[in-house]
Amino acid sequence: MSNWKTLLLRIGEKGPEYGTSSDYKDHIETCFGVIRREIERSGDQVLPFLLQCAEQLPHKIPLYGTLIGLLNLENEDFVRRMVESVQVDFQDALDSGNCNSIRILLRFMTSLLCSKVIQPASLIVVFETLLSSAATTVDEEKGNPSWQPQADFYVICILSSLPWGGSELAEQVPDEIERVLVGIQAYLSIRKNSSTSGLNFFHNGEFESSLVEKDFVEDLLDRIQSLASNGWKLDSVPRPHLSFEAQLVAGKFHELRPIKCMEQPSPPSDHSRAYSGKQKHDALTRYPQRIRRLNIFPANKMEDVQPIDRFVVEEYLLDVLFYLNGCRKECASYMANLPVPFRYEYLMAETLFSQVLLLPQPPFKTLYYTLVIMDLCKALPGAFPAVVAGAVRALFEKISDLDMESRTRLILWFSHHLSNFQFIWPWEEWAYVLDLPKWAPKRVFVQEVLQREVRLSYWDKIKQSIENASALEELLPAKAGQNFMYSLEEGSKEKTEEQKFSAELSKKVKEKQTARDMMVWIDEMIYPVHGFEVTLSVVVQTLLDIGSKSFTHLVTVLERYGQVFAKLCPDSDKQVMLLSQVSTYWKNNVQMTAVAIDRMMGYRLVSNQAIVRWVFSPENVDQFHVSDQPWEILRNALNKTYNRISDLRKEILNITKNVLVAEKASANARVELEAAESKLSLVEGEPVLGDNPAKMKRLKSTVEKTGEAELSLRESLEAKEALLNRALSETEVLLLLLFRSFLSVLKERLPDSTKVRSVQDLKSIGAEDDKSSVMEVDSENGNPKKSCEVGEREQWSISTLGCLTAFTRQYASEIWPHMEKLESEVFCGEDVHPLFLQAISSALQFPLQ
């Protein structure tokens, strides 16, 4: 990398590029001297790279802003082009709804104002344009209140940029910035306070009590007003421009052109509730709230951090996570060395965990955050591991109130995290969970973490890791893997008919007979004698046993003999029986059960509807509150269903683009042929209409080929669209089945609706019914010895309602197109329990009738 690029990238960091100095002023002066000379040689390369640095390393924006301010003193034309590029990028971001670019570029422009590069009045115009758009959006008559998330986002962008330039704005244009803040207050008075209860981490509100009455926008405004009343003084934003103030004041201001905000869709003319709800969902998806605070640590852990400094550090951390997601070690390094003068390990841990658990979904997969946390533990060995452990303990104490989806993610993260640190954890602290009932959330959490660890390692290793709390071995999965019903016991000479059948089947597999031959043999020799159930049991058990050695063996068996399953189980009822047999064989191996069923669905041996019916069969319903297995299998089935739809949509989009290209090529070929046909040529001295024969032949061939290519693409597009329409139609049936299944099992077990109107009521009932399990304290270590405030039936209801909310929230985009049908056929019945409707309403953030 060129020396000037390295200097730009590493400005403000400790490293060899800037010698021993860590002073911002020295860094800026050194970088300025090199960049000033480089602009003369290759200014066209410097400009985009400098802008890219400012965008993708936004915690260094004050340094880049000051550098550009110094360049403005000597090369106004370069800086003018820089400002124009920023404005073009900002307008493009507004047009495309690129949230991160809008927010960062507005912060960058605010920082350029501090360096006397941008005219303060023109920045105020940008603020007011965004604010005007926001106010219009939430206006019932002129706008579309369903798109309030977009309006809120614009206001958040204005407020979030003020820590980087509020002091200069208050000094140079005090009346104007006061007008903007008053306008934001007026906006808050006309907008609706957005209820996001379905996106809360905890469902009792204790950890979020500080924000119960205020949403994110109102809270941020309070922080900014507090900052303003404190003279705009904060510790988290460096102000290097002050060291060059005497020089920068001579720079020329550059004006910002007016901007245009993206218009939101028109409100539904027919006042359709479903369409309004879908618009709100689309708006929330496009303009999501990037952080929800966990507040899991005591206030004294961050007592020296002002509210506005906390916000700024959160912004730094989230920006680094977003822009450096392709290089986790660099990401961890920047996160550990932010430009702030106070310690922030606890805040960093809270921010990271808030992303891991973020609802409806985090920006990145859990694996990414796992790796970043691991690298931070290694980069800060004396501080961060203990903070992470403290966060885990705090979340464990509140596990019964944690959202079901967030709980699943926490289990996946924690088990993976421990696998990177030799599975070391003080399990003796949690050994008391064995005294709790099997349905207690803490006990289930420990059980699921240990089971996930076994998947990531092996049984004996995990047993060894809990030797300080050896009693927890009870929560490990069974060590034995397969449950083959037709194996011959040692010393046994006589075989049952089923064992003979199984042995003969194994022999045919070893002889590599085809699936067709095997089906003929089963139809002629086995099915008529033993009937369907015995035939299915022996075939499934035997083939799964042959494929039990490894995942590869299983895939090979399913590929080679999958059609045997398909022939035996052509309809949904028989597929449910097939799934039951798979579960029976792998009853001691949750992972292989999930893998086998997932692969069977992938090979279309079982349908998604059969999987839903099997999950809600009595054998699984009783496990809803004590095991994640049925929910994992249901998640896999729904994910595979919607991944297929997503893939079809992508394929249709690509083919549509190719059709347009082919259409254009075909049209050009026809135009060229027509031009050639109308041209006069001399053949043997006589004028003849048409170009020379060789060229005409080539042109006609080109027309034919381009026409055929276009036709082929159009046929392919029609076929894919037909597949998509079929998949969407099947999705509607699947959703109806899913919600009816939830409704059916909940109706059987939920208390009468006159007794419970909320989940809190369920907990209260459980506490009253289970007074005998009042918490006792172990006198030796102070740990709770026996505690379960909720009875089994109530905990089953809470867990099932939590999973209903999680599935509804996760697949909301696919649910909304079918909402009218779901409302009319499932949600609006007289016997629908209020808690069922509450679970769905909170997930969709939309009231059901």
DOVEX-874983 format. One line per field, with one value per residue (C-alpha): x, y, z; residue number from 1. Coordinates in steps of 0.5 Angstrom, whole numbers, plus 500, padded with zeros to 3 digits. Example, Ala and Ser with C-alpha at 12.3 -4.5 7.8 and 13.67 -1.06 7.14 Angstrom:
2
x: [525; 527]
y: [491; 498]
z: [516; 514]
nr: [1; 2]
***
This chain:
849
x: [500; 502; 505; 500; 495; 498; 498; 491; 489; 493; 492; 491; 493; 499; 504; 510; 507; 508; 514; 513; 508; 501; 499; 493; 496; 503; 499; 495; 501; 505; 499; 498; 505; 505; 497; 498; 504; 500; 494; 499; 501; 495; 489; 484; 486; 487; 480; 476; 480; 480; 472; 472; 477; 472; 466; 469; 473; 468; 471; 476; 472; 474; 481; 479; 475; 481; 486; 481; 480; 488; 488; 482; 487; 492; 487; 480; 479; 480; 476; 470; 470; 471; 465; 461; 463; 460; 454; 453; 454; 449; 444; 445; 444; 438; 435; 437; 435; 442; 442; 449; 451; 446; 448; 456; 456; 451; 456; 462; 459; 458; 465; 467; 463; 468; 474; 471; 470; 462; 458; 454; 447; 447; 448; 442; 438; 440; 437; 431; 430; 430; 426; 421; 420; 420; 414; 410; 411; 407; 402; 395; 393; 399; 404; 403; 404; 406; 413; 414; 420; 423; 421; 424; 431; 432; 431; 436; 441; 440; 441; 446; 451; 450; 456; 461; 459; 454; 458; 460; 453; 451; 457; 456; 448; 445; 438; 438; 440; 435; 430; 432; 432; 425; 423; 425; 421; 415; 416; 416; 409; 405; 409; 406; 410; 413; 411; 416; 414; 415; 422; 424; 430; 426; 418; 418; 421; 426; 432; 429; 425; 429; 427; 420; 416; 421; 423; 430; 428; 426; 431; 437; 433; 434; 441; 443; 439; 443; 449; 447; 446; 453; 456; 456; 462; 463; 469; 468; 469; 476; 476; 483; 481; 482; 489; 489; 483; 488; 489; 483; 479; 482; 479; 474; 467; 463; 456; 452; 446; 439; 437; 431; 429; 426; 418; 415; 409; 402; 398; 393; 386; 382; 384; 386; 389; 393; 396; 398; 401; 405; 407; 409; 413; 417; 419; 421; 425; 428; 430; 431; 433; 440; 441; 437; 440; 441; 442; 445; 450; 449; 450; 456; 460; 459; 458; 463; 460; 455; 449; 451; 458; 455; 451; 457; 461; 456; 456; 463; 463; 457; 460; 467; 463; 459; 465; 470; 466; 470; 476; 475; 482; 482; 475; 477; 483; 479; 474; 479; 483; 477; 479; 476; 479; 475; 475; 469; 469; 463; 459; 463; 460; 453; 453; 456; 451; 445; 447; 448; 441; 438; 431; 428; 435; 442; 446; 450; 450; 452; 458; 461; 460; 463; 469; 470; 468; 473; 479; 477; 478; 485; 487; 484; 486; 486; 479; 475; 474; 471; 466; 464; 463; 459; 455; 453; 452; 447; 443; 443; 439; 434; 434; 426; 424; 429; 425; 425; 429; 434; 435; 436; 442; 445; 445; 449; 453; 455; 457; 461; 465; 466; 469; 474; 477; 477; 470; 472; 467; 465; 459; 459; 456; 450; 450; 444; 439; 439; 434; 430; 424; 426; 422; 425; 428; 435; 436; 434; 439; 444; 442; 442; 449; 452; 448; 451; 458; 457; 456; 462; 466; 465; 461; 467; 471; 465; 464; 471; 470; 464; 468; 468; 460; 460; 452; 451; 452; 445; 444; 448; 445; 445; 452; 449; 448; 443; 437; 437; 431; 432; 440; 441; 443; 450; 448; 441; 440; 433; 431; 424; 421; 423; 430; 430; 427; 432; 438; 435; 435; 442; 444; 441; 444; 451; 450; 448; 441; 438; 432; 427; 429; 429; 422; 419; 422; 418; 412; 412; 415; 414; 409; 403; 406; 407; 403; 405; 407; 412; 415; 416; 419; 424; 426; 427; 431; 435; 437; 438; 443; 447; 448; 449; 457; 457; 454; 457; 454; 447; 447; 449; 444; 438; 441; 441; 435; 431; 426; 424; 422; 418; 414; 413; 410; 407; 402; 403; 400; 405; 411; 409; 410; 416; 419; 417; 421; 427; 426; 425; 432; 436; 432; 439; 442; 438; 443; 443; 435; 435; 440; 436; 430; 433; 436; 430; 426; 432; 431; 423; 422; 418; 414; 414; 407; 409; 414; 409; 404; 410; 412; 405; 404; 403; 410; 413; 408; 410; 417; 416; 418; 424; 428; 429; 429; 422; 423; 430; 427; 421; 426; 430; 424; 421; 428; 429; 422; 423; 430; 427; 423; 428; 433; 427; 426; 433; 433; 427; 431; 437; 433; 429; 435; 438; 431; 432; 439; 437; 431; 436; 441; 435; 432; 439; 440; 433; 435; 442; 439; 433; 438; 442; 436; 434; 441; 443; 449; 452; 452; 456; 455; 447; 444; 441; 437; 441; 448; 453; 450; 455; 454; 446; 447; 451; 446; 440; 444; 445; 437; 435; 440; 438; 431; 432; 436; 431; 425; 429; 430; 423; 421; 425; 422; 415; 417; 421; 415; 410; 415; 415; 407; 406; 411; 407; 401; 404; 406; 399; 397; 403; 402; 395; 397; 402; 398; 392; 397; 399; 392; 390; 395; 395; 387; 388; 393; 392; 388; 381; 381; 377; 383; 389; 390; 398; 404; 405; 398; 401; 407; 402; 398; 404; 407; 400; 400; 407; 408; 411; 417; 419; 426; 431; 438; 444; 448; 454; 455; 449; 446; 439; 438; 430; 426; 421; 416; 412; 408; 410; 403; 404; 412; 409; 404; 410; 415; 410; 407; 414; 416; 410; 412; 419; 417; 412; 417; 422; 418; 414; 415; 412; 406; 404; 402; 397; 395; 388; 387; 390; 386; 379; 381; 385; 386; 378; 375; 371; 375; 381; 385; 387; 394; 395; 393; 398; 404; 402; 401; 407; 411; 408; 408; 401; 394; 390; 382]
y: [500; 507; 511; 516; 511; 508; 515; 516; 510; 510; 517; 518; 511; 508; 505; 506; 510; 516; 514; 515; 521; 519; 527; 528; 535; 531; 526; 531; 536; 530; 527; 534; 535; 528; 529; 536; 534; 527; 531; 535; 528; 524; 528; 524; 518; 522; 524; 518; 514; 520; 520; 512; 513; 518; 513; 507; 509; 514; 514; 518; 523; 529; 528; 527; 534; 538; 535; 537; 544; 545; 542; 548; 553; 551; 547; 550; 547; 540; 541; 544; 537; 533; 537; 536; 528; 528; 531; 527; 521; 524; 525; 518; 515; 519; 516; 509; 509; 507; 508; 508; 512; 518; 518; 518; 523; 528; 527; 528; 534; 537; 536; 539; 545; 545; 546; 552; 548; 548; 554; 553; 556; 551; 545; 548; 548; 540; 539; 543; 539; 533; 535; 538; 531; 528; 532; 531; 524; 523; 528; 524; 529; 530; 524; 517; 515; 508; 510; 514; 510; 513; 520; 518; 516; 523; 526; 521; 523; 530; 529; 524; 529; 534; 532; 533; 540; 542; 547; 551; 551; 554; 559; 561; 560; 560; 562; 557; 551; 553; 553; 546; 543; 547; 544; 537; 538; 540; 533; 529; 532; 530; 523; 517; 514; 508; 501; 496; 491; 485; 487; 488; 483; 482; 481; 484; 491; 491; 492; 497; 501; 507; 507; 505; 512; 514; 511; 512; 518; 522; 519; 522; 528; 529; 527; 532; 538; 536; 536; 543; 546; 543; 548; 542; 539; 532; 527; 522; 526; 529; 536; 537; 543; 547; 546; 549; 554; 560; 557; 554; 561; 564; 558; 559; 556; 552; 551; 545; 545; 543; 536; 532; 527; 520; 520; 514; 510; 513; 511; 506; 509; 503; 504; 497; 495; 489; 494; 499; 494; 491; 499; 500; 493; 495; 502; 498; 493; 499; 504; 499; 502; 500; 499; 497; 498; 492; 495; 489; 492; 496; 504; 504; 500; 506; 512; 517; 516; 522; 519; 523; 520; 513; 514; 516; 510; 506; 509; 508; 501; 499; 503; 499; 493; 494; 497; 492; 486; 483; 483; 481; 482; 489; 490; 488; 492; 498; 497; 496; 503; 508; 515; 516; 518; 513; 506; 503; 495; 494; 499; 495; 488; 491; 494; 487; 483; 488; 486; 479; 479; 484; 483; 482; 480; 483; 486; 480; 472; 470; 467; 474; 477; 470; 471; 479; 477; 472; 477; 482; 477; 476; 483; 485; 479; 483; 486; 484; 476; 478; 483; 478; 473; 478; 479; 472; 471; 477; 475; 468; 471; 474; 468; 467; 474; 473; 473; 466; 468; 472; 466; 461; 466; 467; 459; 458; 464; 462; 454; 457; 462; 456; 452; 457; 457; 450; 449; 453; 455; 455; 450; 449; 456; 454; 446; 448; 448; 441; 442; 446; 442; 440; 446; 451; 456; 456; 449; 448; 454; 450; 443; 446; 450; 443; 439; 444; 444; 436; 438; 442; 437; 430; 427; 425; 432; 436; 431; 433; 440; 440; 435; 441; 440; 433; 432; 436; 430; 429; 434; 432; 428; 420; 418; 412; 415; 410; 406; 401; 396; 390; 389; 382; 381; 377; 370; 370; 365; 366; 372; 375; 376; 384; 382; 377; 383; 388; 383; 382; 389; 390; 385; 388; 395; 392; 388; 396; 394; 400; 403; 401; 394; 395; 398; 392; 387; 391; 391; 384; 380; 385; 390; 384; 380; 385; 391; 399; 400; 394; 395; 403; 402; 396; 400; 407; 404; 399; 405; 410; 405; 404; 411; 412; 412; 419; 425; 423; 416; 419; 423; 417; 413; 418; 420; 413; 410; 416; 414; 408; 413; 417; 411; 408; 415; 419; 423; 428; 423; 417; 423; 424; 417; 417; 423; 419; 413; 418; 421; 414; 412; 418; 419; 420; 424; 431; 434; 428; 428; 435; 434; 427; 431; 437; 433; 429; 436; 438; 432; 433; 426; 430; 436; 442; 441; 434; 437; 442; 437; 432; 438; 439; 432; 430; 426; 433; 438; 435; 437; 445; 448; 443; 442; 446; 440; 441; 448; 447; 442; 447; 453; 449; 447; 454; 457; 452; 454; 461; 460; 457; 463; 468; 464; 464; 471; 472; 468; 471; 478; 476; 472; 479; 483; 478; 478; 486; 485; 479; 484; 490; 485; 482; 489; 491; 485; 486; 494; 492; 487; 492; 497; 492; 490; 497; 498; 499; 495; 493; 486; 485; 492; 492; 496; 491; 492; 489; 489; 483; 476; 474; 480; 479; 471; 473; 478; 474; 468; 473; 475; 468; 467; 473; 471; 464; 467; 472; 466; 461; 466; 468; 461; 460; 466; 464; 457; 460; 465; 459; 456; 462; 463; 455; 456; 462; 459; 453; 458; 461; 453; 452; 459; 457; 450; 453; 458; 453; 448; 454; 456; 448; 446; 453; 453; 446; 448; 456; 458; 461; 468; 471; 469; 471; 477; 477; 473; 476; 473; 467; 467; 470; 464; 459; 463; 462; 454; 453; 456; 450; 451; 458; 459; 457; 459; 454; 456; 454; 458; 462; 460; 459; 451; 450; 455; 455; 461; 458; 451; 446; 448; 455; 455; 451; 456; 462; 458; 456; 463; 466; 461; 463; 471; 469; 465; 471; 476; 472; 471; 477; 479; 473; 473; 480; 478; 473; 477; 478; 471; 469; 474; 472; 464; 464; 470; 472; 466; 467; 462; 465; 466; 473; 471; 468; 475; 478; 474; 475; 483; 484; 480; 484; 491; 491; 491; 485; 486]
z: [500; 498; 504; 504; 504; 510; 513; 512; 515; 521; 523; 530; 532; 536; 530; 526; 521; 526; 530; 538; 537; 539; 539; 534; 532; 530; 526; 523; 521; 518; 514; 512; 509; 505; 502; 500; 496; 493; 491; 486; 483; 484; 487; 483; 487; 494; 494; 494; 498; 504; 503; 504; 510; 513; 511; 514; 520; 522; 529; 526; 523; 527; 525; 517; 518; 521; 515; 510; 513; 513; 505; 504; 506; 500; 495; 495; 489; 491; 498; 493; 489; 496; 499; 492; 492; 500; 497; 491; 496; 501; 496; 493; 500; 501; 495; 496; 504; 506; 513; 515; 509; 511; 518; 517; 512; 516; 522; 517; 514; 521; 523; 516; 519; 525; 520; 517; 510; 510; 511; 518; 515; 509; 514; 518; 511; 511; 518; 517; 510; 514; 519; 515; 511; 518; 520; 513; 514; 521; 519; 518; 512; 508; 510; 511; 519; 517; 515; 522; 522; 516; 520; 526; 523; 520; 527; 530; 524; 526; 533; 533; 529; 534; 539; 533; 532; 536; 540; 533; 531; 538; 537; 530; 529; 535; 533; 528; 532; 537; 532; 529; 537; 538; 531; 533; 540; 536; 531; 538; 540; 534; 532; 536; 541; 538; 542; 541; 546; 542; 541; 548; 551; 557; 558; 565; 564; 570; 566; 561; 567; 565; 558; 559; 558; 553; 546; 543; 540; 546; 550; 545; 545; 553; 552; 547; 551; 557; 553; 550; 558; 559; 554; 549; 553; 552; 553; 548; 541; 540; 538; 534; 530; 536; 535; 528; 530; 528; 521; 520; 520; 514; 510; 505; 506; 501; 500; 501; 495; 497; 498; 497; 501; 499; 499; 502; 499; 499; 504; 503; 499; 502; 509; 509; 516; 513; 508; 513; 517; 512; 510; 517; 517; 511; 514; 520; 516; 512; 518; 524; 530; 531; 538; 544; 551; 555; 562; 565; 569; 575; 574; 579; 573; 569; 574; 570; 563; 562; 558; 551; 552; 553; 546; 542; 545; 542; 536; 535; 537; 532; 526; 527; 528; 521; 517; 519; 519; 514; 518; 525; 528; 526; 528; 535; 535; 534; 539; 544; 542; 541; 542; 549; 555; 560; 561; 557; 558; 561; 556; 550; 553; 554; 546; 544; 547; 545; 538; 539; 542; 538; 535; 530; 528; 529; 523; 522; 524; 531; 529; 527; 534; 538; 534; 536; 543; 543; 540; 545; 551; 548; 546; 553; 558; 564; 564; 558; 560; 567; 564; 559; 565; 569; 563; 562; 570; 569; 563; 567; 573; 568; 564; 565; 563; 557; 550; 547; 541; 545; 549; 544; 541; 548; 548; 541; 543; 550; 548; 542; 546; 551; 546; 544; 551; 553; 555; 562; 566; 574; 573; 581; 581; 577; 580; 584; 578; 579; 585; 580; 576; 569; 566; 570; 565; 569; 568; 561; 559; 563; 559; 552; 553; 555; 549; 544; 547; 546; 539; 538; 542; 544; 550; 555; 554; 556; 562; 564; 563; 569; 574; 579; 578; 577; 578; 572; 568; 569; 564; 559; 553; 553; 551; 547; 540; 536; 538; 533; 534; 530; 532; 534; 542; 543; 544; 541; 536; 534; 529; 529; 523; 523; 524; 518; 514; 517; 515; 508; 507; 510; 505; 499; 501; 501; 494; 492; 489; 486; 490; 484; 486; 493; 492; 488; 493; 499; 495; 493; 499; 505; 505; 504; 510; 515; 513; 513; 520; 521; 514; 515; 522; 519; 513; 516; 522; 518; 513; 518; 522; 515; 515; 522; 522; 519; 516; 509; 510; 512; 506; 501; 504; 503; 496; 494; 497; 498; 493; 498; 503; 498; 495; 502; 505; 499; 503; 509; 514; 513; 513; 520; 521; 518; 522; 528; 526; 525; 532; 535; 532; 534; 540; 544; 539; 538; 533; 528; 529; 526; 521; 518; 518; 515; 509; 508; 507; 502; 498; 498; 502; 507; 506; 511; 513; 515; 519; 522; 524; 527; 531; 534; 535; 543; 543; 542; 545; 552; 550; 548; 555; 557; 550; 544; 539; 537; 536; 532; 527; 526; 525; 520; 516; 516; 514; 508; 506; 506; 503; 497; 496; 497; 492; 487; 487; 486; 480; 477; 478; 475; 469; 468; 467; 462; 459; 458; 455; 450; 448; 447; 443; 439; 437; 435; 431; 427; 426; 423; 419; 416; 415; 411; 407; 405; 403; 395; 393; 386; 384; 377; 376; 377; 383; 388; 394; 400; 403; 400; 401; 406; 411; 410; 412; 418; 420; 419; 423; 429; 429; 429; 435; 439; 438; 440; 446; 448; 447; 452; 457; 457; 458; 463; 467; 466; 469; 475; 476; 476; 481; 485; 485; 487; 493; 495; 495; 499; 504; 505; 507; 511; 515; 516; 519; 523; 527; 527; 531; 536; 537; 538; 543; 547; 547; 551; 556; 557; 563; 562; 559; 565; 569; 565; 561; 560; 561; 568; 570; 568; 572; 578; 578; 578; 584; 588; 586; 587; 594; 597; 592; 596; 595; 600; 600; 601; 607; 605; 598; 598; 592; 591; 593; 590; 587; 582; 582; 576; 575; 569; 566; 566; 564; 558; 556; 557; 553; 547; 547; 547; 541; 537; 538; 536; 529; 528; 528; 525; 519; 519; 512; 509; 514; 512; 505; 508; 513; 511; 510; 517; 520; 517; 518; 525; 529; 529; 532; 538; 542; 540; 547; 548; 550; 543; 540; 544; 542; 535; 536; 539; 534; 528; 532; 530; 534; 532; 532]
nr: [1; 2; 3; 4; 5; 6; 7; 8; 9; 10; 11; 12; 13; 14; 15; 16; 17; 18; 19; 20; 21; 22; 23; 24; 25; 26; 27; 28; 29; 30; 31; 32; 33; 34; 35; 36; 37; 38; 39; 40; 41; 42; 43; 44; 45; 46; 47; 48; 49; 50; 51; 52; 53; 54; 55; 56; 57; 58; 59; 60; 61; 62; 63; 64; 65; 66; 67; 68; 69; 70; 71; 72; 73; 74; 75; 76; 77; 78; 79; 80; 81; 82; 83; 84; 85; 86; 87; 88; 89; 90; 91; 92; 93; 94; 95; 96; 97; 98; 99; 100; 101; 102; 103; 104; 105; 106; 107; 108; 109; 110; 111; 112; 113; 114; 115; 116; 117; 118; 119; 120; 121; 122; 123; 124; 125; 126; 127; 128; 129; 130; 131; 132; 133; 134; 135; 136; 137; 138; 139; 140; 141; 142; 143; 144; 145; 146; 147; 148; 149; 150; 151; 152; 153; 154; 155; 156; 157; 158; 159; 160; 161; 162; 163; 164; 165; 166; 167; 168; 169; 170; 171; 172; 173; 174; 175; 176; 177; 178; 179; 180; 181; 182; 183; 184; 185; 186; 187; 188; 189; 190; 191; 192; 193; 194; 195; 196; 197; 198; 199; 200; 201; 202; 203; 204; 205; 206; 207; 208; 209; 210; 211; 212; 213; 214; 215; 216; 217; 218; 219; 220; 221; 222; 223; 224; 225; 226; 227; 228; 229; 230; 231; 232; 233; 234; 235; 236; 237; 238; 239; 240; 241; 242; 243; 244; 245; 246; 247; 248; 249; 250; 251; 252; 253; 254; 255; 256; 257; 258; 259; 260; 261; 262; 263; 264; 265; 266; 267; 268; 269; 270; 271; 272; 273; 274; 275; 276; 277; 278; 279; 280; 281; 282; 283; 284; 285; 286; 287; 288; 289; 290; 291; 292; 293; 294; 295; 296; 297; 298; 299; 300; 301; 302; 303; 304; 305; 306; 307; 308; 309; 310; 311; 312; 313; 314; 315; 316; 317; 318; 319; 320; 321; 322; 323; 324; 325; 326; 327; 328; 329; 330; 331; 332; 333; 334; 335; 336; 337; 338; 339; 340; 341; 342; 343; 344; 345; 346; 347; 348; 349; 350; 351; 352; 353; 354; 355; 356; 357; 358; 359; 360; 361; 362; 363; 364; 365; 366; 367; 368; 369; 370; 371; 372; 373; 374; 375; 376; 377; 378; 379; 380; 381; 382; 383; 384; 385; 386; 387; 388; 389; 390; 391; 392; 393; 394; 395; 396; 397; 398; 399; 400; 401; 402; 403; 404; 405; 406; 407; 408; 409; 410; 411; 412; 413; 414; 415; 416; 417; 418; 419; 420; 421; 422; 423; 424; 425; 426; 427; 428; 429; 430; 431; 432; 433; 434; 435; 436; 437; 438; 439; 440; 441; 442; 443; 444; 445; 446; 447; 448; 449; 450; 451; 452; 453; 454; 455; 456; 457; 458; 459; 460; 461; 462; 463; 464; 465; 466; 467; 468; 469; 470; 471; 472; 473; 474; 475; 476; 477; 478; 479; 480; 481; 482; 483; 484; 485; 486; 487; 488; 489; 490; 491; 492; 493; 494; 495; 496; 497; 498; 499; 500; 501; 502; 503; 504; 505; 506; 507; 508; 509; 510; 511; 512; 513; 514; 515; 516; 517; 518; 519; 520; 521; 522; 523; 524; 525; 526; 527; 528; 529; 530; 531; 532; 533; 534; 535; 536; 537; 538; 539; 540; 541; 542; 543; 544; 545; 546; 547; 548; 549; 550; 551; 552; 553; 554; 555; 556; 557; 558; 559; 560; 561; 562; 563; 564; 565; 566; 567; 568; 569; 570; 571; 572; 573; 574; 575; 576; 577; 578; 579; 580; 581; 582; 583; 584; 585; 586; 587; 588; 589; 590; 591; 592; 593; 594; 595; 596; 597; 598; 599; 600; 601; 602; 603; 604; 605; 606; 607; 608; 609; 610; 611; 612; 613; 614; 615; 616; 617; 618; 619; 620; 621; 622; 623; 624; 625; 626; 627; 628; 629; 630; 631; 632; 633; 634; 635; 636; 637; 638; 639; 640; 641; 642; 643; 644; 645; 646; 647; 648; 649; 650; 651; 652; 653; 654; 655; 656; 657; 658; 659; 660; 661; 662; 663; 664; 665; 666; 667; 668; 669; 670; 671; 672; 673; 674; 675; 676; 677; 678; 679; 680; 681; 682; 683; 684; 685; 686; 687; 688; 689; 690; 691; 692; 693; 694; 695; 696; 697; 698; 699; 700; 701; 702; 703; 704; 705; 706; 707; 708; 709; 710; 711; 712; 713; 714; 715; 716; 717; 718; 719; 720; 721; 722; 723; 724; 725; 726; 727; 728; 729; 730; 731; 732; 733; 734; 735; 736; 737; 738; 739; 740; 741; 742; 743; 744; 745; 746; 747; 748; 749; 750; 751; 752; 753; 754; 755; 756; 757; 758; 759; 760; 761; 762; 763; 764; 765; 766; 767; 768; 769; 770; 771; 772; 773; 774; 775; 776; 777; 778; 779; 780; 781; 782; 783; 784; 785; 786; 787; 788; 789; 790; 791; 792; 793; 794; 795; 796; 797; 798; 799; 800; 801; 802; 803; 804; 805; 806; 807; 808; 809; 810; 811; 812; 813; 814; 815; 816; 817; 818; 819; 820; 821; 822; 823; 824; 825; 826; 827; 828; 829; 830; 831; 832; 833; 834; 835; 836; 837; 838; 839; 840; 841; 842; 843; 844; 845; 846; 847; 848; 849]
***
